[in-house]
Amino acid sequence: MLLLLALNLPLLLLFDSSKPLLGLPIIYIYIFSAWLFSIGITFLIIKKYYE
């Protein structure tokens, strides 16, 4: 549910700027970091409850 909030259009538009960070547009960094965060949280939940 939190991932849906993180990828909501008004929140995405906050990071839509033309200034690059480390050579990449900020929106790409935001989207991929939110995606990696959701993968990490999913891994931790599955690891905890799969035992």
PyMOL commands that set and color helices and strands:
alter all, ss='L'
color gray80, all
select helices_A, chain A and resi 2-6+9-14+26-50
alter helices_A, ss='H'
color red, helices_A
select strands_A, chain A and resi 20-21+24-25
alter strands_A, ss='S'
color yellow, strands_A
deselect
rebuild
show_as cartoon
